[in-house]
Amino acid sequence: MPDTISSRINGFSTLPTDPGGYGHSGLRGSGISSSESLRVSTAFHPAARLVPSAYSDAVLQSQDGVLFYVHRAILAEASSNGFGSALLHDAAAPIAVNDDSAVLNIILHAIYDLPSAQFSPSFPTLVDAVDRMEPVYGVAPTRFILPATSSDLFSQLYSHAPLRPIDVYMLAAHHGLEDLAVLASGHLLSFKLETLTDDMTVYMGAMYLKRLVFLHLDRLKRLREILLVPPPPHEGRGCKADPQRAWALAAAALVNDAKPDLSPHLLAASMKSFAGDIPCARCMHNFQTRLGEAAESWSNVPASI
């Protein structure tokens, strides 16, 4: 395969079988003839100095035949099972792993704390990588998927939250990625909880399911509490206006159809539509003042777990 732009974007390029100029002999005895070309990771290639003081001393080969030149010490330190027992194999030949290059590429970039967004992995590929980190390779996602790291895996996952909030939330919940789950939950205020399937609830786990449900319930409860407080009455002599009745009617109509994602602007607009018949200027002022206070209080209600 030629070393094209597309192959570099996908994370590999073509090298001759014997990369002798790179000072690495990991392919000898691999059963690959010298006339063949090999696909080699553009980040984890023989000449890459990912560790300034050491050359790579192991070669991983993905299911689709891409080679990744890595350091045993780094993988051993990151993994609780010898990187899926790969480190138990002889270093003189490529070690086959049961994942394609796209998934392996993401996992290794996370371990080495390197950005991988330039490869534009799809969301399903990101999910596959995270789901296989610990059960297959003994690599804890909670250690390597953090907001404050050079690895952009956290940012890549969160970038999908606006369009796939429940998927990001479930993934974060399943792996205990608290920061990601909190951020993703902020995009779930309009999510219909009744659409959750048994498989989805099992995957996210009872604790994060409960927190999501109570996020919705607590916001609606707080909305009712806020709207229970009416504007103060006008004690002026001869005033026949009843702003409190108008408030009660507006609040009842709003609460009846309110969703957790109700915006402060929509709250104010919906309530204000019931104030048109208030004839007293003072009563109208009291209504609008209380409405402003209610909208501000609503804007301060937590919008994430």
Number of C-alpha atoms within 10 A of each C-alpha: 10 11 13 11 10 12 18 17 15 17 22 27 24 18 17 13 17 19 16 12 9 12 11 19 18 23 21 15 11 11 9 13 12 12 9 10 16 20 23 26 24 21 21 23 23 26 16 16 13 17 12 7 6 9 18 22 16 25 28 23 23 21 14 13 15 24 26 27 24 22 19 19 14 12 21 17 13 19 20 15 19 19 21 18 15 21 18 12 13 12 17 15 18 23 20 16 20 13 17 16 24 22 21 24 25 26 24 19 20 26 21 18 16 17 17 21 15 10 17 14 17 13 16 11 16 18 16 17 21 24 15 18 24 19 12 16 20 19 26 19 22 14 11 23 23 19 14 10 15 16 22 22 25 21 17 18 23 20 15 16 21 13 10 16 22 21 19 25 28 23 21 28 22 20 18 17 19 17 15 22 26 19 19 26 23 20 20 24 19 12 17 10 13 6 8 12 10 8 9 15 16 12 16 20 16 13 11 23 20 12 15 23 12 14 21 22 14 16 21 19 14 15 24 17 11 17 23 14 15 19 23 13 15 20 10 10 6 7 13 13 18 17 27 18 14 21 23 18 14 19 23 15 14 19 15 9 8 16 18 18 16 18 14 17 12 12 21 17 13 15 23 17 11 18 20 9 12 17 14 16 11 17 24 21 15 19 24 18 13 18 23 16 15 22 21 14 15 20 14 10 13 12 20 18 19
